[in-house]
Every structure is written in C-alpha cells, then in structure tokens.
Amino acid sequence: MERDILSKYNMKSRDDAVKFLKSLWSENPQGCPLCGGQLDFLHKKAKKSNCDWICTNCGERYDTIKILKQLND
C-alpha cells in the first residue's frame, strides 16, 4: 500500500510523504504534489479542519488521515 500512495502522489520516499503531511497539519501546506497548485482547506465554512485539503488547481483531495493509514499498511 505504501508504494501505491507514494506513486499516486509522485513522492520518492516515505520521508517525503511524512513531510507533506506535517506541512498540512501545521497549516503551512506545500504545493500540490501532482500539479504544484495551491492547497486550501476542504471545509471552510463550518470549521476549518487541517485534515482535509483540496488543490485549487487540479481539484485533488488530500485526506491526511487516509494517506497516513495507507503509509502504515
């Protein structure tokens, strides 16, 4: 599963994925790994959640909890 998620998001290693997740959780997101676009909160109105992000350019959704679980499998 780890290789699947790394290849899906064009990441070379588990360390790259962990750095990406940490940047999202600290609310200082890196660019989208797929297109380089800006990432924004998926849920803005009710409550900002640092667990769900979406790329404003390509529309890819990043659910950090699911990504972490797939890295650990």
Predicted model as a PDB file, atoms N, CA, C, CB and O in Angstrom, pLDDT in the B-factor column:
MODEL        1                                                                  
ATOM      1  N   MET A   1       0.814  -1.203   0.000  1.00 65.00           N  
ATOM      2  CA  MET A   1       0.000   0.000   0.000  1.00 65.00           C  
ATOM      3  C   MET A   1       0.856   1.264   0.000  1.00 65.00           C  
ATOM      4  CB  MET A   1      -0.925   0.000   1.200  1.00 65.00           C  
ATOM      5  O   MET A   1       0.495   2.266  -0.618  1.00 65.00           O  
ATOM      6  N   GLU A   2       1.991   1.211   0.697  1.00 72.00           N  
ATOM      7  CA  GLU A   2       2.843   2.395   0.778  1.00 72.00           C  
ATOM      8  C   GLU A   2       3.300   2.822  -0.609  1.00 72.00           C  
ATOM      9  CB  GLU A   2       4.056   2.126   1.676  1.00 72.00           C  
ATOM     10  O   GLU A   2       3.284   4.010  -0.930  1.00 72.00           O  
ATOM     11  N   ARG A   3       3.706   1.867  -1.428  1.00 78.00           N  
ATOM     12  CA  ARG A   3       4.162   2.201  -2.783  1.00 78.00           C  
ATOM     13  C   ARG A   3       3.041   2.787  -3.622  1.00 78.00           C  
ATOM     14  CB  ARG A   3       4.728   0.967  -3.473  1.00 78.00           C  
ATOM     15  O   ARG A   3       3.271   3.675  -4.442  1.00 78.00           O  
ATOM     16  N   ASP A   4       1.819   2.287  -3.415  1.00 87.00           N  
ATOM     17  CA  ASP A   4       0.678   2.801  -4.164  1.00 87.00           C  
ATOM     18  C   ASP A   4       0.459   4.285  -3.891  1.00 87.00           C  
ATOM     19  CB  ASP A   4      -0.582   2.013  -3.815  1.00 87.00           C  
ATOM     20  O   ASP A   4       0.284   5.081  -4.813  1.00 87.00           O  
ATOM     21  N   ILE A   5       0.473   4.642  -2.606  1.00 86.00           N  
ATOM     22  CA  ILE A   5       0.209   6.042  -2.254  1.00 86.00           C  
ATOM     23  C   ILE A   5       1.372   6.943  -2.669  1.00 86.00           C  
ATOM     24  CB  ILE A   5      -0.047   6.176  -0.743  1.00 86.00           C  
ATOM     25  O   ILE A   5       1.158   8.084  -3.078  1.00 86.00           O  
ATOM     26  N   LEU A   6       2.598   6.437  -2.565  1.00 89.00           N  
ATOM     27  CA  LEU A   6       3.756   7.238  -2.982  1.00 89.00           C  
ATOM     28  C   LEU A   6       3.736   7.488  -4.482  1.00 89.00           C  
ATOM     29  CB  LEU A   6       5.063   6.541  -2.585  1.00 89.00           C  
ATOM     30  O   LEU A   6       4.026   8.595  -4.935  1.00 89.00           O  
ATOM     31  N   SER A   7       3.396   6.463  -5.251  1.00 90.00           N  
ATOM     32  CA  SER A   7       3.357   6.654  -6.709  1.00 90.00           C  
ATOM     33  C   SER A   7       2.170   7.514  -7.127  1.00 90.00           C  
ATOM     34  CB  SER A   7       3.292   5.300  -7.423  1.00 90.00           C  
ATOM     35  O   SER A   7       2.263   8.273  -8.092  1.00 90.00           O  
ATOM     36  N   LYS A   8       1.056   7.401  -6.407  1.00 91.00           N  
ATOM     37  CA  LYS A   8      -0.119   8.211  -6.739  1.00 91.00           C  
ATOM     38  C   LYS A   8       0.184   9.702  -6.612  1.00 91.00           C  
ATOM     39  CB  LYS A   8      -1.298   7.836  -5.832  1.00 91.00           C  
ATOM     40  O   LYS A   8      -0.261  10.507  -7.429  1.00 91.00           O  
ATOM     41  N   TYR A   9       0.944  10.057  -5.582  1.00 91.00           N  
ATOM     42  CA  TYR A   9       1.237  11.469  -5.330  1.00 91.00           C  
ATOM     43  C   TYR A   9       2.646  11.878  -5.754  1.00 91.00           C  
ATOM     44  CB  TYR A   9       1.050  11.769  -3.870  1.00 91.00           C  
ATOM     45  O   TYR A   9       3.141  12.920  -5.324  1.00 91.00           O  
ATOM     46  N   ASN A  10       3.288  11.078  -6.584  1.00 91.00           N  
ATOM     47  CA  ASN A  10       4.609  11.399  -7.140  1.00 91.00           C  
ATOM     48  C   ASN A  10       5.645  11.717  -6.068  1.00 91.00           C  
ATOM     49  CB  ASN A  10       4.495  12.570  -8.087  1.00 91.00           C  
ATOM     50  O   ASN A  10       6.410  12.673  -6.197  1.00 91.00           O  
ATOM     51  N   MET A  11       5.664  10.919  -5.024  1.00 91.00           N  
ATOM     52  CA  MET A  11       6.642  11.115  -3.951  1.00 91.00           C  
ATOM     53  C   MET A  11       7.674  10.005  -4.017  1.00 91.00           C  
ATOM     54  CB  MET A  11       5.953  11.144  -2.556  1.00 91.00           C  
ATOM     55  O   MET A  11       7.346   8.857  -4.315  1.00 91.00           O  
ATOM     56  N   LYS A  12       8.924  10.354  -3.737  1.00 91.00           N  
ATOM     57  CA  LYS A  12      10.017   9.403  -3.879  1.00 91.00           C  
ATOM     58  C   LYS A  12      10.167   8.481  -2.687  1.00 91.00           C  
ATOM     59  CB  LYS A  12      11.295  10.132  -4.100  1.00 91.00           C  
ATOM     60  O   LYS A  12      10.562   7.325  -2.838  1.00 91.00           O  
ATOM     61  N   SER A  13       9.851   8.989  -1.489  1.00 91.00           N  
ATOM     62  CA  SER A  13      10.070   8.181  -0.292  1.00 91.00           C  
ATOM     63  C   SER A  13       8.999   8.458   0.758  1.00 91.00           C  
ATOM     64  CB  SER A  13      11.461   8.453   0.290  1.00 91.00           C  
ATOM     65  O   SER A  13       8.217   9.404   0.659  1.00 91.00           O  
ATOM     66  N   ARG A  14       9.001   7.597   1.759  1.00 91.00           N  
ATOM     67  CA  ARG A  14       8.084   7.770   2.888  1.00 91.00           C  
ATOM     68  C   ARG A  14       8.367   9.086   3.609  1.00 91.00           C  
ATOM     69  CB  ARG A  14       8.204   6.584   3.870  1.00 91.00           C  
ATOM     70  O   ARG A  14       7.439   9.738   4.091  1.00 91.00           O  
ATOM     71  N   ASP A  15       9.638   9.483   3.689  1.00 93.00           N  
ATOM     72  CA  ASP A  15      10.001  10.741   4.340  1.00 93.00           C  
ATOM     73  C   ASP A  15       9.363  11.943   3.641  1.00 93.00           C  
ATOM     74  CB  ASP A  15      11.520  10.900   4.365  1.00 93.00           C  
ATOM     75  O   ASP A  15       8.917  12.883   4.299  1.00 93.00           O  
ATOM     76  N   ASP A  16       9.321  11.911   2.315  1.00 93.00           N  
ATOM     77  CA  ASP A  16       8.667  12.988   1.567  1.00 93.00           C  
ATOM     78  C   ASP A  16       7.189  13.068   1.919  1.00 93.00           C  
ATOM     79  CB  ASP A  16       8.838  12.778   0.055  1.00 93.00           C  
ATOM     80  O   ASP A  16       6.642  14.158   2.092  1.00 93.00           O  
ATOM     81  N   ALA A  17       6.544  11.906   2.025  1.00 93.00           N  
ATOM     82  CA  ALA A  17       5.123  11.875   2.353  1.00 93.00           C  
ATOM     83  C   ALA A  17       4.880  12.386   3.767  1.00 93.00           C  
ATOM     84  CB  ALA A  17       4.569  10.456   2.202  1.00 93.00           C  
ATOM     85  O   ALA A  17       3.914  13.111   4.006  1.00 93.00           O  
ATOM     86  N   VAL A  18       5.743  12.017   4.703  1.00 93.00           N  
ATOM     87  CA  VAL A  18       5.587  12.473   6.088  1.00 93.00           C  
ATOM     88  C   VAL A  18       5.782  13.982   6.180  1.00 93.00           C  
ATOM     89  CB  VAL A  18       6.586  11.751   7.015  1.00 93.00           C  
ATOM     90  O   VAL A  18       5.040  14.652   6.898  1.00 93.00           O  
ATOM     91  N   LYS A  19       6.759  14.527   5.470  1.00 94.00           N  
ATOM     92  CA  LYS A  19       6.972  15.981   5.454  1.00 94.00           C  
ATOM     93  C   LYS A  19       5.757  16.694   4.880  1.00 94.00           C  
ATOM     94  CB  LYS A  19       8.230  16.338   4.638  1.00 94.00           C  
ATOM     95  O   LYS A  19       5.345  17.741   5.380  1.00 94.00           O  
ATOM     96  N   PHE A  20       5.188  16.119   3.826  1.00 95.00           N  
ATOM     97  CA  PHE A  20       3.997  16.699   3.214  1.00 95.00           C  
ATOM     98  C   PHE A  20       2.839  16.707   4.204  1.00 95.00           C  
ATOM     99  CB  PHE A  20       3.609  15.924   1.946  1.00 95.00           C  
ATOM    100  O   PHE A  20       2.161  17.724   4.350  1.00 95.00           O  
ATOM    101  N   LEU A  21       2.604  15.586   4.886  1.00 94.00           N  
ATOM    102  CA  LEU A  21       1.515  15.507   5.864  1.00 94.00           C  
ATOM    103  C   LEU A  21       1.730  16.484   7.018  1.00 94.00           C  
ATOM    104  CB  LEU A  21       1.392  14.079   6.404  1.00 94.00           C  
ATOM    105  O   LEU A  21       0.786  17.140   7.459  1.00 94.00           O  
ATOM    106  N   LYS A  22       2.951  16.582   7.503  1.00 94.00           N  
ATOM    107  CA  LYS A  22       3.241  17.508   8.598  1.00 94.00           C  
ATOM    108  C   LYS A  22       2.997  18.949   8.187  1.00 94.00           C  
ATOM    109  CB  LYS A  22       4.678  17.340   9.067  1.00 94.00           C  
ATOM    110  O   LYS A  22       2.528  19.756   8.989  1.00 94.00           O  
ATOM    111  N   SER A  23       3.315  19.275   6.940  1.00 94.00           N  
ATOM    112  CA  SER A  23       3.074  20.638   6.475  1.00 94.00           C  
ATOM    113  C   SER A  23       1.573  20.951   6.443  1.00 94.00           C  
ATOM    114  CB  SER A  23       3.689  20.840   5.081  1.00 94.00           C  
ATOM    115  O   SER A  23       1.161  22.076   6.725  1.00 94.00           O  
ATOM    116  N   LEU A  24       0.774  19.958   6.100  1.00 93.00           N  
ATOM    117  CA  LEU A  24      -0.679  20.161   6.090  1.00 93.00           C  
ATOM    118  C   LEU A  24      -1.214  20.308   7.507  1.00 93.00           C  
ATOM    119  CB  LEU A  24      -1.383  18.994   5.379  1.00 93.00           C  
ATOM    120  O   LEU A  24      -2.029  21.189   7.779  1.00 93.00           O  
ATOM    121  N   TRP A  25      -0.757  19.447   8.406  1.00 93.00           N  
ATOM    122  CA  TRP A  25      -1.237  19.510   9.790  1.00 93.00           C  
ATOM    123  C   TRP A  25      -0.819  20.789  10.494  1.00 93.00           C  
ATOM    124  CB  TRP A  25      -0.730  18.320  10.568  1.00 93.00           C  
ATOM    125  O   TRP A  25      -1.526  21.259  11.386  1.00 93.00           O  
ATOM    126  N   SER A  26       0.310  21.358  10.113  1.00 93.00           N  
ATOM    127  CA  SER A  26       0.748  22.620  10.714  1.00 93.00           C  
ATOM    128  C   SER A  26       0.127  23.826  10.001  1.00 93.00           C  
ATOM    129  CB  SER A  26       2.280  22.721  10.677  1.00 93.00           C  
ATOM    130  O   SER A  26       0.443  24.972  10.318  1.00 93.00           O  
ATOM    131  N   GLU A  27      -0.750  23.557   9.044  1.00 89.00           N  
ATOM    132  CA  GLU A  27      -1.478  24.568   8.264  1.00 89.00           C  
ATOM    133  C   GLU A  27      -0.525  25.485   7.490  1.00 89.00           C  
ATOM    134  CB  GLU A  27      -2.366  25.408   9.189  1.00 89.00           C  
ATOM    135  O   GLU A  27      -0.788  26.675   7.316  1.00 89.00           O  
ATOM    136  N   ASN A  28       0.573  24.908   7.036  1.00 91.00           N  
ATOM    137  CA  ASN A  28       1.539  25.592   6.187  1.00 91.00           C  
ATOM    138  C   ASN A  28       1.800  24.683   4.980  1.00 91.00           C  
ATOM    139  CB  ASN A  28       2.877  25.921   6.972  1.00 91.00           C  
ATOM    140  O   ASN A  28       2.903  24.162   4.822  1.00 91.00           O  
ATOM    141  N   PRO A  29       0.778  24.495   4.125  1.00 89.00           N  
ATOM    142  CA  PRO A  29       0.871  23.466   3.084  1.00 89.00           C  
ATOM    143  C   PRO A  29       1.915  23.758   2.014  1.00 89.00           C  
ATOM    144  CB  PRO A  29      -0.459  23.299   2.431  1.00 89.00           C  
ATOM    145  O   PRO A  29       2.141  24.900   1.613  1.00 89.00           O  
ATOM    146  N   GLN A  30       2.537  22.673   1.574  1.00 90.00           N  
ATOM    147  CA  GLN A  30       3.408  22.740   0.407  1.00 90.00           C  
ATOM    148  C   GLN A  30       2.489  22.798  -0.807  1.00 90.00           C  
ATOM    149  CB  GLN A  30       4.408  21.505   0.334  1.00 90.00           C  
ATOM    150  O   GLN A  30       1.267  22.740  -0.668  1.00 90.00           O  
ATOM    151  N   GLY A  31       3.067  22.910  -1.981  1.00 92.00           N  
ATOM    152  CA  GLY A  31       2.270  22.877  -3.199  1.00 92.00           C  
ATOM    153  C   GLY A  31       1.729  21.480  -3.461  1.00 92.00           C  
ATOM    154  O   GLY A  31       2.223  20.500  -2.903  1.00 92.00           O  
ATOM    155  N   CYS A  32       0.731  21.394  -4.295  1.00 95.00           N  
ATOM    156  CA  CYS A  32       0.139  20.108  -4.672  1.00 95.00           C  
ATOM    157  C   CYS A  32       1.220  19.235  -5.313  1.00 95.00           C  
ATOM    158  CB  CYS A  32      -1.070  20.307  -5.650  1.00 95.00           C  
ATOM    159  O   CYS A  32       1.899  19.681  -6.238  1.00 95.00           O  
ATOM    160  N   PRO A  33       1.389  17.992  -4.833  1.00 93.00           N  
ATOM    161  CA  PRO A  33       2.416  17.130  -5.415  1.00 93.00           C  
ATOM    162  C   PRO A  33       2.137  16.728  -6.866  1.00 93.00           C  
ATOM    163  CB  PRO A  33       2.557  15.895  -4.581  1.00 93.00           C  
ATOM    164  O   PRO A  33       3.044  16.297  -7.578  1.00 93.00           O  
ATOM    165  N   LEU A  34       0.896  16.869  -7.295  1.00 93.00           N  
ATOM    166  CA  LEU A  34       0.552  16.473  -8.661  1.00 93.00           C  
ATOM    167  C   LEU A  34       0.744  17.597  -9.671  1.00 93.00           C  
ATOM    168  CB  LEU A  34      -0.874  15.994  -8.711  1.00 93.00           C  
ATOM    169  O   LEU A  34       1.286  17.378 -10.754  1.00 93.00           O  
ATOM    170  N   CYS A  35       0.296  18.807  -9.316  1.00 94.00           N  
ATOM    171  CA  CYS A  35       0.346  19.892 -10.295  1.00 94.00           C  
ATOM    172  C   CYS A  35       1.090  21.131  -9.802  1.00 94.00           C  
ATOM    173  CB  CYS A  35      -1.047  20.277 -10.683  1.00 94.00           C  
ATOM    174  O   CYS A  35       1.345  22.049 -10.582  1.00 94.00           O  
ATOM    175  N   GLY A  36       1.439  21.164  -8.519  1.00 92.00           N  
ATOM    176  CA  GLY A  36       2.126  22.324  -7.972  1.00 92.00           C  
ATOM    177  C   GLY A  36       1.201  23.449  -7.561  1.00 92.00           C  
ATOM    178  O   GLY A  36       1.662  24.512  -7.146  1.00 92.00           O  
ATOM    179  N   GLY A  37      -0.103  23.230  -7.671  1.00 94.00           N  
ATOM    180  CA  GLY A  37      -1.079  24.256  -7.318  1.00 94.00           C  
ATOM    181  C   GLY A  37      -1.176  24.487  -5.824  1.00 94.00           C  
ATOM    182  O   GLY A  37      -0.576  23.772  -5.022  1.00 94.00           O  
ATOM    183  N   GLN A  38      -1.940  25.496  -5.472  1.00 95.00           N  
ATOM    184  CA  GLN A  38      -2.117  25.867  -4.070  1.00 95.00           C  
ATOM    185  C   GLN A  38      -3.146  24.958  -3.406  1.00 95.00           C  
ATOM    186  CB  GLN A  38      -2.547  27.339  -3.948  1.00 95.00           C  
ATOM    187  O   GLN A  38      -4.180  24.647  -3.997  1.00 95.00           O  
ATOM    188  N   LEU A  39      -2.860  24.535  -2.175  1.00 93.00           N  
ATOM    189  CA  LEU A  39      -3.791  23.725  -1.411  1.00 93.00           C  
ATOM    190  C   LEU A  39      -4.583  24.613  -0.468  1.00 93.00           C  
ATOM    191  CB  LEU A  39      -3.051  22.626  -0.632  1.00 93.00           C  
ATOM    192  O   LEU A  39      -4.054  25.573   0.091  1.00 93.00           O  
ATOM    193  N   ASP A  40      -5.863  24.281  -0.296  1.00 90.00           N  
ATOM    194  CA  ASP A  40      -6.743  25.056   0.566  1.00 90.00           C  
ATOM    195  C   ASP A  40      -7.576  24.094   1.400  1.00 90.00           C  
ATOM    196  CB  ASP A  40      -7.652  26.007  -0.264  1.00 90.00           C  
ATOM    197  O   ASP A  40      -7.712  22.921   1.051  1.00 90.00           O  
ATOM    198  N   PHE A  41      -8.135  24.590   2.503  1.00 88.00           N  
ATOM    199  CA  PHE A  41      -8.997  23.766   3.337  1.00 88.00           C  
ATOM    200  C   PHE A  41     -10.179  23.254   2.526  1.00 88.00           C  
ATOM    201  CB  PHE A  41      -9.486  24.555   4.559  1.00 88.00           C  
ATOM    202  O   PHE A  41     -10.755  24.001   1.733  1.00 88.00           O  
ATOM    203  N   LEU A  42     -10.546  21.996   2.714  1.00 86.00           N  
ATOM    204  CA  LEU A  42     -11.723  21.455   2.044  1.00 86.00           C  
ATOM    205  C   LEU A  42     -12.985  21.990   2.709  1.00 86.00           C  
ATOM    206  CB  LEU A  42     -11.709  19.912   2.069  1.00 86.00           C  
ATOM    207  O   LEU A  42     -13.938  22.370   2.029  1.00 86.00           O  
ATOM    208  N   HIS A  43     -12.990  22.018   4.041  1.00 78.00           N  
ATOM    209  CA  HIS A  43     -14.140  22.512   4.799  1.00 78.00           C  
ATOM    210  C   HIS A  43     -13.793  23.897   5.334  1.00 78.00           C  
ATOM    211  CB  HIS A  43     -14.523  21.531   5.970  1.00 78.00           C  
ATOM    212  O   HIS A  43     -13.000  24.023   6.267  1.00 78.00           O  
ATOM    213  N   LYS A  44     -14.378  24.924   4.754  1.00 71.00           N  
ATOM    214  CA  LYS A  44     -14.050  26.282   5.151  1.00 71.00           C  
ATOM    215  C   LYS A  44     -15.127  26.922   6.028  1.00 71.00           C  
ATOM    216  CB  LYS A  44     -13.827  27.123   3.927  1.00 71.00           C  
ATOM    217  O   LYS A  44     -14.810  27.644   6.973  1.00 71.00           O  
ATOM    218  N   LYS A  45     -16.371  26.663   5.723  1.00 66.00           N  
ATOM    219  CA  LYS A  45     -17.431  27.416   6.372  1.00 66.00           C  
ATOM    220  C   LYS A  45     -17.719  26.953   7.799  1.00 66.00           C  
ATOM    221  CB  LYS A  45     -18.678  27.322   5.557  1.00 66.00           C  
ATOM    222  O   LYS A  45     -17.697  27.765   8.724  1.00 66.00           O  
ATOM    223  N   ALA A  46     -17.984  25.687   7.986  1.00 63.00           N  
ATOM    224  CA  ALA A  46     -18.374  25.206   9.311  1.00 63.00           C  
ATOM    225  C   ALA A  46     -17.192  25.246  10.277  1.00 63.00           C  
ATOM    226  CB  ALA A  46     -18.932  23.779   9.219  1.00 63.00           C  
ATOM    227  O   ALA A  46     -17.271  25.870  11.336  1.00 63.00           O  
ATOM    228  N   LYS A  47     -16.118  24.593   9.918  1.00 67.00           N  
ATOM    229  CA  LYS A  47     -14.940  24.539  10.775  1.00 67.00           C  
ATOM    230  C   LYS A  47     -13.740  24.197   9.914  1.00 67.00           C  
ATOM    231  CB  LYS A  47     -15.117  23.503  11.926  1.00 67.00           C  
ATOM    232  O   LYS A  47     -13.752  23.212   9.176  1.00 67.00           O  
ATOM    233  N   LYS A  48     -12.728  24.997  10.010  1.00 68.00           N  
ATOM    234  CA  LYS A  48     -11.509  24.677   9.268  1.00 68.00           C  
ATOM    235  C   LYS A  48     -10.889  23.435   9.882  1.00 68.00           C  
ATOM    236  CB  LYS A  48     -10.499  25.871   9.281  1.00 68.00           C  
ATOM    237  O   LYS A  48     -10.646  23.382  11.088  1.00 68.00           O  
ATOM    238  N   SER A  49     -10.639  22.453   9.058  1.00 75.00           N  
ATOM    239  CA  SER A  49     -10.030  21.215   9.512  1.00 75.00           C  
ATOM    240  C   SER A  49      -8.697  21.042   8.800  1.00 75.00           C  
ATOM    241  CB  SER A  49     -10.963  19.999   9.254  1.00 75.00           C  
ATOM    242  O   SER A  49      -8.626  21.119   7.574  1.00 75.00           O  
ATOM    243  N   ASN A  50      -7.638  20.809   9.573  1.00 83.00           N  
ATOM    244  CA  ASN A  50      -6.336  20.645   8.945  1.00 83.00           C  
ATOM    245  C   ASN A  50      -6.108  19.205   8.492  1.00 83.00           C  
ATOM    246  CB  ASN A  50      -5.235  21.071   9.904  1.00 83.00           C  
ATOM    247  O   ASN A  50      -4.978  18.818   8.194  1.00 83.00           O  
ATOM    248  N   CYS A  51      -7.180  18.412   8.442  1.00 89.00           N  
ATOM    249  CA  CYS A  51      -7.083  17.022   7.995  1.00 89.00           C  
ATOM    250  C   CYS A  51      -7.520  16.832   6.545  1.00 89.00           C  
ATOM    251  CB  CYS A  51      -7.917  16.141   8.889  1.00 89.00           C  
ATOM    252  O   CYS A  51      -7.109  15.867   5.900  1.00 89.00           O  
ATOM    253  N   ASP A  52      -8.337  17.726   6.030  1.00 91.00           N  
ATOM    254  CA  ASP A  52      -8.840  17.610   4.658  1.00 91.00           C  
ATOM    255  C   ASP A  52      -8.460  18.849   3.866  1.00 91.00           C  
ATOM    256  CB  ASP A  52     -10.378  17.410   4.645  1.00 91.00           C  
ATOM    257  O   ASP A  52      -8.784  19.975   4.245  1.00 91.00           O  
ATOM    258  N   TRP A  53      -7.759  18.618   2.748  1.00 93.00           N  
ATOM    259  CA  TRP A  53      -7.290  19.698   1.890  1.00 93.00           C  
ATOM    260  C   TRP A  53      -7.683  19.398   0.450  1.00 93.00           C  
ATOM    261  CB  TRP A  53      -5.756  19.884   2.015  1.00 93.00           C  
ATOM    262  O   TRP A  53      -7.912  18.245   0.086  1.00 93.00           O  
ATOM    263  N   ILE A  54      -7.758  20.439  -0.359  1.00 93.00           N  
ATOM    264  CA  ILE A  54      -8.065  20.277  -1.781  1.00 93.00           C  
ATOM    265  C   ILE A  54      -7.181  21.224  -2.586  1.00 93.00           C  
ATOM    266  CB  ILE A  54      -9.579  20.549  -2.067  1.00 93.00           C  
ATOM    267  O   ILE A  54      -6.900  22.346  -2.163  1.00 93.00           O  
ATOM    268  N   CYS A  55      -6.756  20.759  -3.734  1.00 95.00           N  
ATOM    269  CA  CYS A  55      -5.947  21.588  -4.629  1.00 95.00           C  
ATOM    270  C   CYS A  55      -6.885  22.518  -5.394  1.00 95.00           C  
ATOM    271  CB  CYS A  55      -5.097  20.707  -5.614  1.00 95.00           C  
ATOM    272  O   CYS A  55      -7.861  22.070  -5.995  1.00 95.00           O  
ATOM    273  N   THR A  56      -6.583  23.803  -5.367  1.00 93.00           N  
ATOM    274  CA  THR A  56      -7.434  24.763  -6.059  1.00 93.00           C  
ATOM    275  C   THR A  56      -7.241  24.711  -7.569  1.00 93.00           C  
ATOM    276  CB  THR A  56      -7.156  26.163  -5.554  1.00 93.00           C  
ATOM    277  O   THR A  56      -8.054  25.250  -8.319  1.00 93.00           O  
ATOM    278  N   ASN A  57      -6.161  24.061  -8.017  1.00 94.00           N  
ATOM    279  CA  ASN A  57      -5.870  23.988  -9.451  1.00 94.00           C  
ATOM    280  C   ASN A  57      -6.453  22.725 -10.089  1.00 94.00           C  
ATOM    281  CB  ASN A  57      -4.361  24.033  -9.681  1.00 94.00           C  
ATOM    282  O   ASN A  57      -7.237  22.810 -11.034  1.00 94.00           O  
ATOM    283  N   CYS A  58      -6.069  21.552  -9.571  1.00 94.00           N  
ATOM    284  CA  CYS A  58      -6.489  20.301 -10.208  1.00 94.00           C  
ATOM    285  C   CYS A  58      -7.673  19.631  -9.512  1.00 94.00           C  
ATOM    286  CB  CYS A  58      -5.331  19.342 -10.245  1.00 94.00           C  
ATOM    287  O   CYS A  58      -8.276  18.714 -10.070  1.00 94.00           O  
ATOM    288  N   GLY A  59      -8.015  20.077  -8.299  1.00 93.00           N  
ATOM    289  CA  GLY A  59      -9.176  19.526  -7.602  1.00 93.00           C  
ATOM    290  C   GLY A  59      -8.905  18.249  -6.827  1.00 93.00           C  
ATOM    291  O   GLY A  59      -9.847  17.653  -6.304  1.00 93.00           O  
ATOM    292  N   GLU A  60      -7.655  17.800  -6.731  1.00 94.00           N  
ATOM    293  CA  GLU A  60      -7.324  16.587  -5.983  1.00 94.00           C  
ATOM    294  C   GLU A  60      -7.542  16.826  -4.497  1.00 94.00           C  
ATOM    295  CB  GLU A  60      -5.864  16.151  -6.254  1.00 94.00           C  
ATOM    296  O   GLU A  60      -7.141  17.853  -3.950  1.00 94.00           O  
ATOM    297  N   ARG A  61      -8.189  15.852  -3.851  1.00 93.00           N  
ATOM    298  CA  ARG A  61      -8.466  15.955  -2.421  1.00 93.00           C  
ATOM    299  C   ARG A  61      -7.410  15.179  -1.645  1.00 93.00           C  
ATOM    300  CB  ARG A  61      -9.888  15.427  -2.090  1.00 93.00           C  
ATOM    301  O   ARG A  61      -7.026  14.075  -2.028  1.00 93.00           O  
ATOM    302  N   TYR A  62      -6.949  15.771  -0.553  1.00 94.00           N  
ATOM    303  CA  TYR A  62      -5.955  15.140   0.306  1.00 94.00           C  
ATOM    304  C   TYR A  62      -6.550  14.936   1.694  1.00 94.00           C  
ATOM    305  CB  TYR A  62      -4.661  15.994   0.379  1.00 94.00           C  
ATOM    306  O   TYR A  62      -6.653  15.877   2.481  1.00 94.00           O  
ATOM    307  N   ASP A  63      -6.936  13.708   1.982  1.00 94.00           N  
ATOM    308  CA  ASP A  63      -7.438  13.323   3.300  1.00 94.00           C  
ATOM    309  C   ASP A  63      -6.242  12.764   4.065  1.00 94.00           C  
ATOM    310  CB  ASP A  63      -8.629  12.264   3.202  1.00 94.00           C  
ATOM    311  O   ASP A  63      -5.843  11.619   3.852  1.00 94.00           O  
ATOM    312  N   THR A  64      -5.679  13.564   4.945  1.00 93.00           N  
ATOM    313  CA  THR A  64      -4.404  13.219   5.573  1.00 93.00           C  
ATOM    314  C   THR A  64      -4.481  11.951   6.415  1.00 93.00           C  
ATOM    315  CB  THR A  64      -3.932  14.361   6.433  1.00 93.00           C  
ATOM    316  O   THR A  64      -3.509  11.199   6.479  1.00 93.00           O  
ATOM    317  N   ILE A  65      -5.597  11.705   7.050  1.00 93.00           N  
ATOM    318  CA  ILE A  65      -5.736  10.510   7.882  1.00 93.00           C  
ATOM    319  C   ILE A  65      -5.688   9.253   7.009  1.00 93.00           C  
ATOM    320  CB  ILE A  65      -7.057  10.559   8.692  1.00 93.00           C  
ATOM    321  O   ILE A  65      -5.030   8.279   7.373  1.00 93.00           O  
ATOM    322  N   LYS A  66      -6.366   9.262   5.881  1.00 93.00           N  
ATOM    323  CA  LYS A  66      -6.344   8.126   4.964  1.00 93.00           C  
ATOM    324  C   LYS A  66      -4.951   7.905   4.375  1.00 93.00           C  
ATOM    325  CB  LYS A  66      -7.357   8.337   3.842  1.00 93.00           C  
ATOM    326  O   LYS A  66      -4.504   6.768   4.227  1.00 93.00           O  
ATOM    327  N   ILE A  67      -4.273   8.999   4.042  1.00 92.00           N  
ATOM    328  CA  ILE A  67      -2.923   8.898   3.496  1.00 92.00           C  
ATOM    329  C   ILE A  67      -1.994   8.267   4.535  1.00 92.00           C  
ATOM    330  CB  ILE A  67      -2.397  10.295   3.067  1.00 92.00           C  
ATOM    331  O   ILE A  67      -1.202   7.383   4.211  1.00 92.00           O  
ATOM    332  N   LEU A  68      -2.097   8.724   5.777  1.00 92.00           N  
ATOM    333  CA  LEU A  68      -1.259   8.167   6.846  1.00 92.00           C  
ATOM    334  C   LEU A  68      -1.524   6.684   7.062  1.00 92.00           C  
ATOM    335  CB  LEU A  68      -1.495   8.922   8.146  1.00 92.00           C  
ATOM    336  O   LEU A  68      -0.588   5.903   7.240  1.00 92.00           O  
ATOM    337  N   LYS A  69      -2.795   6.292   7.048  1.00 92.00           N  
ATOM    338  CA  LYS A  69      -3.138   4.872   7.217  1.00 92.00           C  
ATOM    339  C   LYS A  69      -2.554   4.045   6.081  1.00 92.00           C  
ATOM    340  CB  LYS A  69      -4.667   4.682   7.279  1.00 92.00           C  
ATOM    341  O   LYS A  69      -2.058   2.944   6.317  1.00 92.00           O  
ATOM    342  N   GLN A  70      -2.604   4.550   4.863  1.00 91.00           N  
ATOM    343  CA  GLN A  70      -2.061   3.799   3.732  1.00 91.00           C  
ATOM    344  C   GLN A  70      -0.539   3.714   3.802  1.00 91.00           C  
ATOM    345  CB  GLN A  70      -2.489   4.444   2.411  1.00 91.00           C  
ATOM    346  O   GLN A  70       0.046   2.730   3.350  1.00 91.00           O  
ATOM    347  N   LEU A  71       0.101   4.724   4.359  1.00 90.00           N  
ATOM    348  CA  LEU A  71       1.551   4.673   4.526  1.00 90.00           C  
ATOM    349  C   LEU A  71       1.944   3.627   5.551  1.00 90.00           C  
ATOM    350  CB  LEU A  71       2.091   6.038   4.939  1.00 90.00           C  
ATOM    351  O   LEU A  71       3.002   3.008   5.439  1.00 90.00           O  
ATOM    352  N   ASN A  72       1.109   3.431   6.536  1.00 87.00           N  
ATOM    353  CA  ASN A  72       1.416   2.491   7.613  1.00 87.00           C  
ATOM    354  C   ASN A  72       1.061   1.042   7.269  1.00 87.00           C  
ATOM    355  CB  ASN A  72       0.686   2.901   8.864  1.00 87.00           C  
ATOM    356  O   ASN A  72       1.483   0.124   7.971  1.00 87.00           O  
ATOM    357  N   ASP A  73       0.300   0.828   6.212  1.00 81.00           N  
ATOM    358  CA  ASP A  73      -0.065  -0.543   5.813  1.00 81.00           C  
ATOM    359  C   ASP A  73       1.078  -1.241   5.114  1.00 81.00           C  
ATOM    360  CB  ASP A  73      -1.286  -0.530   4.904  1.00 81.00           C  
ATOM    361  O   ASP A  73       0.943  -2.397   4.714  1.00 81.00           O  
TER     362      ASP A  73                                                      
ENDMDL                                                                          
END                                                                             
